[in-house]
Amino acid sequence: MGSDQNFVEYVAEQMEGAGVITFRKMFGEYAVYCDGKVVALVCDNRLFVKPTEAGRAFIGDVTEAPPYPRAKNAFLIEEQLEDREWLSELIAITFRELPAPKPKKKKHRAAGKDA
């Protein structure tokens, strides 16, 4: 079952205090970005935040689950989804601890083709 875009939009609005929040559909589910870094996934209309030590300390009693089969565990956010300030703070903490995305390799044009 894929996630509903309305749910993803709601989640993005709830965490917008953390920075520029965007999302992108991937394989029927969604990656959620904060200022260009993937910080969470929405799978089956559930929010999974990438695990970090600072995020774990902030949450306290963490519920972890894989967002999809054979995936690594992530923080499953359920009741706190309604708390905009709390969720924005968690996303900001997660953003700060995650490494910057690796630069994308430039695609090379095939030789002999006109631009």
Secondary structure, DSSP 8 states (H G I E B T S, - for coil): ----HHHHHHHHHHTGGGS-EEEEEETTEEEEEETTEEEEEEETTEEEE---HHHHHHHSS--EE-SSTT---EEEE-GGGG-HHHHHHHHHHHHHHS------------TT---
